[in-house]
Amino acid sequence: MTIRKIQVLQAAHYDLLLLADPDEHLVDGYVKRGLCFEALSNGVIVGVLVLLPTRPKTLEIVNIAVSETSQGQGIGKTLIQFALAHAKNHHYQTVEIGTGSTSFGQLYLYQKCGFRMTSIDRDFFLRHYEEEIIENKLVLKDMVRLSIDV
């Protein structure tokens, strides 16, 4: 697998970005300000990662997604490790990530990679998304924020 910076966002990238964040308007906003990377396996895009500097010495993973057919193969973990190495190499001290309180698989992965919960943004998804999001048969309301020092 190869991870490289995205030069031009393609439809395949957007399909993956929208897996992780269903609001195209929000995605458009942060991909323009962020650093976008793609994971390729045999020349096929299997994952995306968007990093955004948020505060001095802090880098946030604002979007990470792996194609549904490639999930469970360690690609998400590899993308996270890439993000942590990128942060360290560019002198960031902290990497943050936020996910839905009903995103059980993602919460497990992030904690397995060393992230610790730092806060809960109550009703985040109710305030920022027009359409209700159902995940794991639950209405998604809250964002769980996690971070790790690099």
OpenMM code with the backbone's topology and positions (N, CA, C; nanometers):
from openmm import Vec3, app, unit

residues = "MET THR ILE ARG LYS ILE GLN VAL LEU GLN ALA ALA HIS TYR ASP LEU LEU LEU LEU ALA ASP PRO ASP GLU HIS LEU VAL ASP GLY TYR VAL LYS ARG GLY LEU CYS PHE GLU ALA LEU SER ASN GLY VAL ILE VAL GLY VAL LEU VAL LEU LEU PRO THR ARG PRO LYS THR LEU GLU ILE VAL ASN ILE ALA VAL SER GLU THR SER GLN GLY GLN GLY ILE GLY LYS THR LEU ILE GLN PHE ALA LEU ALA HIS ALA LYS ASN HIS HIS TYR GLN THR VAL GLU ILE GLY THR GLY SER THR SER PHE GLY GLN LEU TYR LEU TYR GLN LYS CYS GLY PHE ARG MET THR SER ILE ASP ARG ASP PHE PHE LEU ARG HIS TYR GLU GLU GLU ILE ILE GLU ASN LYS LEU VAL LEU LYS ASP MET VAL ARG LEU SER ILE ASP VAL".split()
positions = [
    Vec3(0.0847, -0.1186, 0.0000),
    Vec3(0.0000, 0.0000, 0.0000),
    Vec3(0.0888, 0.1244, 0.0000),
    Vec3(0.0447, 0.2247, -0.0738),
    Vec3(0.1149, 0.3515, -0.0842),
    Vec3(0.0235, 0.4631, -0.0339),
    Vec3(0.0796, 0.5556, 0.0429),
    Vec3(0.0047, 0.6750, 0.0853),
    Vec3(0.0753, 0.7949, 0.0240),
    Vec3(-0.0014, 0.8782, -0.0452),
    Vec3(0.0577, 0.9961, -0.1077),
    Vec3(-0.0407, 1.1126, -0.1023),
    Vec3(0.0170, 1.2322, -0.1162),
    Vec3(-0.0643, 1.3536, -0.1164),
    Vec3(-0.1516, 1.3555, -0.2409),
    Vec3(-0.2750, 1.3990, -0.2248),
    Vec3(-0.3681, 1.4089, -0.3371),
    Vec3(-0.3422, 1.5418, -0.4078),
    Vec3(-0.3186, 1.5340, -0.5362),
    Vec3(-0.2964, 1.6549, -0.6159),
    Vec3(-0.4290, 1.7177, -0.6589),
    Vec3(-0.5214, 1.6347, -0.7073),
    Vec3(-0.6526, 1.6810, -0.7516),
    Vec3(-0.7568, 1.5827, -0.6983),
    Vec3(-0.8529, 1.6339, -0.6234),
    Vec3(-0.9587, 1.5478, -0.5703),
    Vec3(-1.0469, 1.4968, -0.6842),
    Vec3(-1.0685, 1.3663, -0.6848),
    Vec3(-1.1499, 1.3012, -0.7863),
    Vec3(-1.2788, 1.2502, -0.7226),
    Vec3(-1.3706, 1.2051, -0.8066),
    Vec3(-1.4983, 1.1513, -0.7582),
    Vec3(-1.4756, 1.0361, -0.6608),
    Vec3(-1.3763, 0.9518, -0.6879),
    Vec3(-1.3472, 0.8379, -0.5987),
    Vec3(-1.3064, 0.8861, -0.4596),
    Vec3(-1.2339, 0.9981, -0.4530),
    Vec3(-1.1964, 1.0545, -0.3230),
    Vec3(-1.3214, 1.1026, -0.2489),
    Vec3(-1.4074, 1.1750, -0.3222),
    Vec3(-1.5288, 1.2279, -0.2599),
    Vec3(-1.6196, 1.1159, -0.2099),
    Vec3(-1.6280, 1.0078, -0.2853),
    Vec3(-1.7101, 0.8943, -0.2407),
    Vec3(-1.6630, 0.8457, -0.1039),
    Vec3(-1.5325, 0.8379, -0.0854),
    Vec3(-1.4779, 0.7942, 0.0435),
    Vec3(-1.4962, 0.8999, 0.1511),
    Vec3(-1.4669, 1.0254, 0.1179),
    Vec3(-1.4836, 1.1332, 0.2158),
    Vec3(-1.6267, 1.1373, 0.2690),
    Vec3(-1.7232, 1.1142, 0.1809),
    Vec3(-1.8647, 1.1195, 0.2213),
    Vec3(-1.9068, 0.9965, 0.3003),
    Vec3(-1.8288, 0.8899, 0.2957),
    Vec3(-1.8545, 0.7755, 0.3847),
    Vec3(-1.8353, 0.8170, 0.5301),
    Vec3(-1.7322, 0.8984, 0.5540),
    Vec3(-1.6991, 0.9408, 0.6900),
    Vec3(-1.7765, 1.0639, 0.7337),
    Vec3(-1.8187, 1.1447, 0.6373),
    Vec3(-1.8893, 1.2695, 0.6685),
    Vec3(-1.9920, 1.2936, 0.5583),
    Vec3(-2.1211, 1.2742, 0.5883),
    Vec3(-2.2233, 1.2804, 0.4832),
    Vec3(-2.2588, 1.4208, 0.4333),
    Vec3(-2.2009, 1.5256, 0.4907),
    Vec3(-2.2349, 1.6616, 0.4495),
    Vec3(-2.1315, 1.7138, 0.3497),
    Vec3(-2.1688, 1.7148, 0.2221),
    Vec3(-2.0770, 1.7555, 0.1161),
    Vec3(-2.0267, 1.8984, 0.1350),
    Vec3(-2.1121, 1.9867, 0.1840),
    Vec3(-2.0737, 2.1260, 0.2068),
    Vec3(-1.9620, 2.1350, 0.3116),
    Vec3(-1.9761, 2.0612, 0.4216),
    Vec3(-1.8719, 2.0614, 0.5247),
    Vec3(-1.7425, 2.0016, 0.4718),
    Vec3(-1.7542, 1.8910, 0.3972),
    Vec3(-1.6356, 1.8271, 0.3393),
    Vec3(-1.5626, 1.9259, 0.2482),
    Vec3(-1.6374, 1.9943, 0.1608),
    Vec3(-1.5763, 2.0928, 0.0709),
    Vec3(-1.4997, 2.1992, 0.1489),
    Vec3(-1.5553, 2.2410, 0.2628),
    Vec3(-1.4914, 2.3446, 0.3430),
    Vec3(-1.3574, 2.3024, 0.3990),
    Vec3(-1.3475, 2.1814, 0.4533),
    Vec3(-1.2202, 2.1452, 0.5151),
    Vec3(-1.1191, 2.0855, 0.4182),
    Vec3(-1.1612, 2.0272, 0.3072),
    Vec3(-1.0599, 1.9768, 0.2141),
    Vec3(-0.9840, 2.0910, 0.1481),
    Vec3(-1.0465, 2.2068, 0.1345),
    Vec3(-0.9784, 2.3226, 0.0760),
    Vec3(-0.8705, 2.3772, 0.1685),
    Vec3(-0.8890, 2.3596, 0.3000),
    Vec3(-0.7927, 2.4124, 0.3977),
    Vec3(-0.6951, 2.3064, 0.4468),
    Vec3(-0.7268, 2.1792, 0.4228),
    Vec3(-0.6488, 2.0714, 0.4809),
    Vec3(-0.5484, 2.0099, 0.3858),
    Vec3(-0.4734, 1.9152, 0.4400),
    Vec3(-0.3795, 1.8345, 0.3627),
    Vec3(-0.4493, 1.7018, 0.3349),
    Vec3(-0.4643, 1.6673, 0.2076),
    Vec3(-0.5397, 1.5480, 0.1689),
    Vec3(-0.4446, 1.4406, 0.1173),
    Vec3(-0.4641, 1.3186, 0.1659),
    Vec3(-0.3812, 1.2048, 0.1270),
    Vec3(-0.4717, 1.0906, 0.0827),
    Vec3(-0.4153, 1.0053, -0.0032),
    Vec3(-0.4869, 0.8874, -0.0478),
    Vec3(-0.4027, 0.7639, -0.0196),
    Vec3(-0.4727, 0.6545, 0.0085),
    Vec3(-0.4079, 0.5247, 0.0230),
    Vec3(-0.4423, 0.4445, -0.1011),
    Vec3(-0.3380, 0.3908, -0.1657),
    Vec3(-0.3554, 0.3145, -0.2888),
    Vec3(-0.3095, 0.1711, -0.2675),
    Vec3(-0.3868, 0.0783, -0.3180),
    Vec3(-0.3492, -0.0628, -0.3182),
    Vec3(-0.3623, -0.1123, -0.4608),
    Vec3(-0.2511, -0.1530, -0.5198),
    Vec3(-0.2482, -0.1963, -0.6604),
    Vec3(-0.3079, -0.0906, -0.7520),
    Vec3(-0.2771, 0.0372, -0.7233),
    Vec3(-0.3231, 0.1469, -0.8072),
    Vec3(-0.4665, 0.1903, -0.7851),
    Vec3(-0.5359, 0.1261, -0.6911),
    Vec3(-0.6764, 0.1576, -0.6627),
    Vec3(-0.6845, 0.2372, -0.5328),
    Vec3(-0.7635, 0.3447, -0.5334),
    Vec3(-0.7822, 0.4256, -0.4129),
    Vec3(-0.8661, 0.3456, -0.3129),
    Vec3(-0.8074, 0.3170, -0.1966),
    Vec3(-0.8779, 0.2392, -0.0942),
    Vec3(-0.9028, 0.3189, 0.0333),
    Vec3(-0.8392, 0.4370, 0.0433),
    Vec3(-0.8585, 0.5171, 0.1643),
    Vec3(-0.8209, 0.6621, 0.1415),
    Vec3(-0.8732, 0.7480, 0.2279),
    Vec3(-0.8413, 0.8908, 0.2258),
    Vec3(-0.8187, 0.9396, 0.3678),
    Vec3(-0.7441, 1.0488, 0.3766),
    Vec3(-0.7108, 1.1094, 0.5046),
    Vec3(-0.6999, 1.2591, 0.4828),
    Vec3(-0.7633, 1.3373, 0.5706),
    Vec3(-0.7521, 1.4832, 0.5632),
    Vec3(-0.7038, 1.5336, 0.6986),
    Vec3(-0.5927, 1.6074, 0.6968),
    Vec3(-0.5338, 1.6648, 0.8173),
    Vec3(-0.5472, 1.8155, 0.8115),
    Vec3(-0.5782, 1.8750, 0.9266),
    Vec3(-0.5997, 2.0189, 0.9318),
    Vec3(-0.5335, 2.0764, 1.0572),
    Vec3(-0.4393, 2.1696, 1.0395),
    Vec3(-0.3856, 2.2390, 1.1573),
    Vec3(-0.4983, 2.3214, 1.2208),
    Vec3(-0.5187, 2.3049, 1.3508),
    Vec3(-0.6303, 2.3733, 1.4168),
    Vec3(-0.5839, 2.4793, 1.5159),
    Vec3(-0.4784, 2.4515, 1.5867),
    Vec3(-0.4204, 2.5445, 1.6834),
    Vec3(-0.2684, 2.5298, 1.6755),
    Vec3(-0.1951, 2.6209, 1.7344),
    Vec3(-0.0497, 2.6018, 1.7336),
    Vec3(-0.0137, 2.4643, 1.7913),
    Vec3(0.0678, 2.3929, 1.7182),
    Vec3(0.1197, 2.2615, 1.7601),
    Vec3(0.0134, 2.1517, 1.7624),
    Vec3(-0.1064, 2.1767, 1.7043),
    Vec3(-0.2134, 2.0768, 1.7033),
    Vec3(-0.2597, 2.0513, 1.5605),
    Vec3(-0.2678, 1.9239, 1.5267),
    Vec3(-0.3141, 1.8800, 1.3959),
    Vec3(-0.4347, 1.7902, 1.4184),
    Vec3(-0.5405, 1.8125, 1.3411),
    Vec3(-0.6608, 1.7311, 1.3572),
    Vec3(-0.6825, 1.6431, 1.2351),
    Vec3(-0.7167, 1.5187, 1.2600),
    Vec3(-0.7634, 1.4305, 1.1545),
    Vec3(-0.9115, 1.4637, 1.1389),
    Vec3(-0.9456, 1.5344, 1.0313),
    Vec3(-1.0845, 1.5781, 1.0142),
    Vec3(-1.1649, 1.4814, 0.9281),
    Vec3(-1.0954, 1.3930, 0.8563),
    Vec3(-1.1656, 1.2905, 0.7805),
    Vec3(-1.0686, 1.1765, 0.7562),
    Vec3(-1.1169, 1.0558, 0.7801),
    Vec3(-1.0421, 0.9346, 0.7490),
    Vec3(-1.1463, 0.8313, 0.7078),
    Vec3(-1.1233, 0.7707, 0.5932),
    Vec3(-1.2201, 0.6733, 0.5435),
    Vec3(-1.1486, 0.5665, 0.4620),
    Vec3(-1.2027, 0.4463, 0.4705),
    Vec3(-1.1531, 0.3316, 0.3943),
    Vec3(-1.2715, 0.2747, 0.3183),
    Vec3(-1.2491, 0.2386, 0.1929),
    Vec3(-1.3581, 0.1832, 0.1121),
    Vec3(-1.4188, 0.0624, 0.1831),
    Vec3(-1.5480, 0.0462, 0.1669),
    Vec3(-1.6188, -0.0605, 0.2374),
    Vec3(-1.5608, -0.1980, 0.2045),
    Vec3(-1.5163, -0.2178, 0.0810),
    Vec3(-1.4608, -0.3480, 0.0421),
    Vec3(-1.3207, -0.3712, 0.0967),
    Vec3(-1.2549, -0.2659, 0.1460),
    Vec3(-1.1179, -0.2785, 0.1971),
    Vec3(-1.1097, -0.2670, 0.3486),
    Vec3(-1.2232, -0.2511, 0.4150),
    Vec3(-1.2215, -0.2380, 0.5607),
    Vec3(-1.1820, -0.3709, 0.6251),
    Vec3(-1.1224, -0.3596, 0.7435),
    Vec3(-1.0802, -0.4784, 0.8174),
    Vec3(-0.9450, -0.5324, 0.7749),
    Vec3(-0.8720, -0.4556, 0.6941),
    Vec3(-0.7413, -0.4999, 0.6443),
    Vec3(-0.6262, -0.4184, 0.7024),
    Vec3(-0.6539, -0.3326, 0.8004),
    Vec3(-0.5489, -0.2537, 0.8638),
    Vec3(-0.5183, -0.1220, 0.7941),
    Vec3(-0.5974, -0.0862, 0.6938),
    Vec3(-0.5712, 0.0375, 0.6197),
    Vec3(-0.5979, 0.1598, 0.7066),
    Vec3(-0.7058, 0.1586, 0.7832),
    Vec3(-0.7355, 0.2696, 0.8732),
    Vec3(-0.6243, 0.2903, 0.9744),
    Vec3(-0.5761, 0.1819, 1.0317),
    Vec3(-0.4667, 0.1898, 1.1289),
    Vec3(-0.3410, 0.2464, 1.0624),
    Vec3(-0.3127, 0.2026, 0.9408),
    Vec3(-0.1964, 0.2527, 0.8681),
    Vec3(-0.2097, 0.4023, 0.8395),
    Vec3(-0.3292, 0.4463, 0.8020),
    Vec3(-0.3519, 0.5890, 0.7780),
    Vec3(-0.3324, 0.6703, 0.9065),
    Vec3(-0.3783, 0.6177, 1.0188),
    Vec3(-0.3593, 0.6871, 1.1470),
    Vec3(-0.2104, 0.6948, 1.1808),
    Vec3(-0.1389, 0.5844, 1.1634),
    Vec3(0.0046, 0.5858, 1.1903),
    Vec3(0.0765, 0.6854, 1.0993),
    Vec3(0.0322, 0.6943, 0.9736),
    Vec3(0.0882, 0.7931, 0.8811),
    Vec3(0.0624, 0.9343, 0.9337),
    Vec3(-0.0603, 0.9610, 0.9799),
    Vec3(-0.0956, 1.0933, 1.0327),
    Vec3(-0.0089, 1.1290, 1.1535),
    Vec3(0.0128, 1.0324, 1.2422),
    Vec3(0.0948, 1.0574, 1.3619),
    Vec3(0.2399, 1.0856, 1.3235),
    Vec3(0.2931, 1.0105, 1.2280),
    Vec3(0.4304, 1.0330, 1.1828),
    Vec3(0.4420, 1.1684, 1.1127),
    Vec3(0.3423, 1.2028, 1.0310),
    Vec3(0.3418, 1.3324, 0.9634),
    Vec3(0.3426, 1.4454, 1.0677),
    Vec3(0.2594, 1.4318, 1.1690),
    Vec3(0.2516, 1.5343, 1.2736),
    Vec3(0.3864, 1.5499, 1.3441),
    Vec3(0.4447, 1.4391, 1.3797),
    Vec3(0.5740, 1.4435, 1.4498),
    Vec3(0.6824, 1.5045, 1.3610),
    Vec3(0.6853, 1.4640, 1.2338),
    Vec3(0.7860, 1.5152, 1.1402),
    Vec3(0.7698, 1.6641, 1.1121),
    Vec3(0.6493, 1.7167, 1.1327),
    Vec3(0.6237, 1.8591, 1.1083),
    Vec3(0.6091, 1.9375, 1.2397),
    Vec3(0.6603, 1.8794, 1.3477),
    Vec3(0.6748, 1.9448, 1.4776),
    Vec3(0.5423, 1.9806, 1.5467),
    Vec3(0.4397, 1.9028, 1.5204),
    Vec3(0.3164, 1.9166, 1.5981),
    Vec3(0.3346, 1.8391, 1.7280),
    Vec3(0.2618, 1.8787, 1.8314),
    Vec3(0.2710, 1.8095, 1.9597),
    Vec3(0.1512, 1.7188, 1.9847),
    Vec3(0.0364, 1.7555, 1.9285),
    Vec3(-0.0877, 1.6838, 1.9565),
    Vec3(-0.1629, 1.6575, 1.8272),
    Vec3(-0.2219, 1.5394, 1.8199),
    Vec3(-0.3127, 1.5067, 1.7101),
    Vec3(-0.4489, 1.4800, 1.7721),
    Vec3(-0.5502, 1.5433, 1.7151),
    Vec3(-0.6871, 1.5270, 1.7640),
    Vec3(-0.7720, 1.4601, 1.6569),
    Vec3(-0.8801, 1.3997, 1.7022),
    Vec3(-0.9781, 1.3413, 1.6109),
    Vec3(-1.1130, 1.3435, 1.6814),
    Vec3(-1.2185, 1.3610, 1.6041),
    Vec3(-1.3534, 1.3569, 1.6597),
    Vec3(-1.4345, 1.2545, 1.5839),
    Vec3(-1.5237, 1.1885, 1.6528),
    Vec3(-1.6104, 1.0900, 1.5885),
    Vec3(-1.7428, 1.0841, 1.6612),
    Vec3(-1.8378, 1.0222, 1.5985),
    Vec3(-1.9700, 1.0106, 1.6584),
    Vec3(-1.9714, 0.9191, 1.7794),
    Vec3(-2.0547, 0.9522, 1.8753),
    Vec3(-2.0666, 0.8697, 1.9960),
    Vec3(-2.1228, 0.7311, 1.9645),
    Vec3(-2.1835, 0.7159, 1.8476),
    Vec3(-2.2370, 0.5857, 1.8068),
    Vec3(-2.1438, 0.5139, 1.7088),
    Vec3(-2.0263, 0.5701, 1.6846),
    Vec3(-1.9278, 0.5119, 1.5914),
    Vec3(-1.8382, 0.4139, 1.6670),
    Vec3(-1.8949, 0.3014, 1.7061),
    Vec3(-1.8265, 0.2093, 1.7965),
    Vec3(-1.6965, 0.1543, 1.7381),
    Vec3(-1.6968, 0.1168, 1.6103),
    Vec3(-1.5761, 0.0647, 1.5472),
    Vec3(-1.4649, 0.1669, 1.5417),
    Vec3(-1.5012, 0.2909, 1.5081),
    Vec3(-1.4010, 0.3973, 1.5008),
    Vec3(-1.3445, 0.4286, 1.6388),
    Vec3(-1.4310, 0.4362, 1.7397),
    Vec3(-1.3839, 0.4631, 1.8753),
    Vec3(-1.2861, 0.3547, 1.9213),
    Vec3(-1.3159, 0.2308, 1.8882),
    Vec3(-1.2269, 0.1199, 1.9233),
    Vec3(-1.0917, 0.1360, 1.8537),
    Vec3(-1.0944, 0.1640, 1.7221),
    Vec3(-0.9710, 0.1793, 1.6460),
    Vec3(-0.8859, 0.2932, 1.7008),
    Vec3(-0.9464, 0.4081, 1.7235),
    Vec3(-0.8693, 0.5238, 1.7687),
    Vec3(-0.8051, 0.4974, 1.9048),
    Vec3(-0.8773, 0.4331, 1.9940),
    Vec3(-0.8204, 0.4024, 2.1252),
    Vec3(-0.7120, 0.2951, 2.1142),
    Vec3(-0.7313, 0.1999, 2.0238),
    Vec3(-0.6302, 0.0971, 2.0007),
    Vec3(-0.5007, 0.1607, 1.9493),
    Vec3(-0.5132, 0.2726, 1.8763),
    Vec3(-0.3968, 0.3454, 1.8236),
    Vec3(-0.3372, 0.4425, 1.9251),
    Vec3(-0.3920, 0.4482, 2.0457),
    Vec3(-0.3340, 0.5304, 2.1522),
    Vec3(-0.4068, 0.6593, 2.1836),
    Vec3(-0.5117, 0.6915, 2.1101),
    Vec3(-0.5888, 0.8125, 2.1384),
    Vec3(-0.6644, 0.7952, 2.2696),
    Vec3(-0.6799, 0.9064, 2.3413),
    Vec3(-0.7561, 0.9080, 2.4659),
    Vec3(-0.8702, 1.0069, 2.4523),
    Vec3(-0.9838, 0.9744, 2.5119),
    Vec3(-1.0988, 1.0653, 2.5079),
    Vec3(-1.0670, 1.1907, 2.5880),
    Vec3(-1.1036, 1.3056, 2.5289),
    Vec3(-1.0766, 1.4325, 2.5975),
    Vec3(-1.2044, 1.5098, 2.6285),
    Vec3(-1.3072, 1.4934, 2.5444),
    Vec3(-1.4312, 1.5667, 2.5705),
    Vec3(-1.5440, 1.5122, 2.4842),
    Vec3(-1.6632, 1.5572, 2.5175),
    Vec3(-1.7821, 1.5257, 2.4384),
    Vec3(-1.8469, 1.6578, 2.3997),
    Vec3(-1.8710, 1.6741, 2.2716),
    Vec3(-1.9409, 1.7925, 2.2215),
    Vec3(-2.0877, 1.7521, 2.2056),
    Vec3(-2.1659, 1.7811, 2.3082),
    Vec3(-2.3060, 1.7391, 2.3110),
    Vec3(-2.3858, 1.8049, 2.1990),
    Vec3(-2.4673, 1.7261, 2.1327),
    Vec3(-2.5566, 1.7697, 2.0246),
    Vec3(-2.4840, 1.8270, 1.9032),
    Vec3(-2.3558, 1.7961, 1.8868),
    Vec3(-2.2785, 1.8462, 1.7725),
    Vec3(-2.3472, 1.8130, 1.6402),
    Vec3(-2.3888, 1.6894, 1.6231),
    Vec3(-2.4455, 1.6470, 1.4949),
    Vec3(-2.5868, 1.7010, 1.4750),
    Vec3(-2.6550, 1.7337, 1.5813),
    Vec3(-2.7867, 1.7967, 1.5687),
    Vec3(-2.7712, 1.9425, 1.5272),
    Vec3(-2.6653, 2.0094, 1.5761),
    Vec3(-2.6411, 2.1505, 1.5426),
    Vec3(-2.5836, 2.1703, 1.4029),
    Vec3(-2.5009, 2.0779, 1.3570),
    Vec3(-2.4240, 2.1010, 1.2345),
    Vec3(-2.4722, 2.0250, 1.1114),
    Vec3(-2.5658, 1.9340, 1.1274),
    Vec3(-2.6136, 1.8554, 1.0142),
    Vec3(-2.7647, 1.8710, 1.0029),
    Vec3(-2.8096, 1.9024, 0.8827),
    Vec3(-2.9529, 1.9236, 0.8607),
    Vec3(-3.0315, 1.7943, 0.8712),
    Vec3(-2.9755, 1.6868, 0.8156),
    Vec3(-3.0455, 1.5585, 0.8170),
    Vec3(-3.0000, 1.4736, 0.9346),
    Vec3(-3.0937, 1.4036, 0.9922),
    Vec3(-3.0649, 1.3137, 1.1027),
    Vec3(-2.9743, 1.2008, 1.0542),
    Vec3(-2.8750, 1.1656, 1.1357),
    Vec3(-2.7832, 1.0570, 1.1029),
    Vec3(-2.8147, 0.9403, 1.1962),
    Vec3(-2.8402, 0.8251, 1.1370),
    Vec3(-2.8634, 0.7023, 1.2139),
    Vec3(-2.7411, 0.6134, 1.1952),
    Vec3(-2.6840, 0.5710, 1.3062),
    Vec3(-2.5662, 0.4854, 1.3016),
    Vec3(-2.5812, 0.3785, 1.4085),
    Vec3(-2.5608, 0.2549, 1.3708),
    Vec3(-2.5780, 0.1426, 1.4637),
    Vec3(-2.7150, 0.1464, 1.5314),
    Vec3(-2.8159, 0.1842, 1.4523),
    Vec3(-2.9569, 0.1895, 1.4955),
    Vec3(-2.9836, 0.2941, 1.6038),
    Vec3(-2.8937, 0.3929, 1.6138),
    Vec3(-2.9084, 0.5014, 1.7110),
    Vec3(-2.9005, 0.6353, 1.6390),
    Vec3(-2.9737, 0.7346, 1.6881),
    Vec3(-2.9619, 0.8700, 1.6341),
    Vec3(-2.8302, 0.9276, 1.6850),
    Vec3(-2.7484, 0.9728, 1.5908),
    Vec3(-2.6192, 1.0313, 1.6259),
    Vec3(-2.6407, 1.1748, 1.6721),
    Vec3(-2.5991, 1.2038, 1.7936),
    Vec3(-2.6148, 1.3375, 1.8508),
    Vec3(-2.4806, 1.3993, 1.8878),
    Vec3(-2.3984, 1.3247, 1.9594),
    Vec3(-2.2788, 1.3801, 2.0223),
    Vec3(-2.1505, 1.3408, 1.9501),
    Vec3(-2.0533, 1.4337, 1.9509),
    Vec3(-1.9200, 1.4042, 1.9014),
    Vec3(-1.8280, 1.3753, 2.0195),
    Vec3(-1.7527, 1.2674, 2.0082),
    Vec3(-1.6529, 1.2352, 2.1076),
    Vec3(-1.5191, 1.2833, 2.0533),
    Vec3(-1.4492, 1.3622, 2.1306),
    Vec3(-1.3188, 1.4155, 2.0909),
    Vec3(-1.2101, 1.3334, 2.1588),
    Vec3(-1.1072, 1.2978, 2.0830),
    Vec3(-0.9938, 1.2213, 2.1338),
    Vec3(-0.8646, 1.2900, 2.0901),
    Vec3(-0.7568, 1.2632, 2.1633),
    Vec3(-0.6283, 1.3201, 2.1241),
    Vec3(-0.5153, 1.2294, 2.1685),
    Vec3(-0.3993, 1.2554, 2.1094),
    Vec3(-0.2775, 1.1826, 2.1444),
    Vec3(-0.1616, 1.2800, 2.1297),
    Vec3(-0.0638, 1.2713, 2.2185),
    Vec3(0.0576, 1.3510, 2.2052),
    Vec3(0.1588, 1.2712, 2.1242),
    Vec3(0.2257, 1.3392, 2.0313),
    Vec3(0.3235, 1.2702, 1.9446),
    Vec3(0.4653, 1.3105, 1.9773),
] * unit.nanometer
topology = app.Topology()
chain = topology.addChain("A")
for resn in residues:
    res = topology.addResidue(resn, chain)
    for name in ("N", "CA", "C"):
        topology.addAtom(name, app.Element.getBySymbol(name[0]), res)
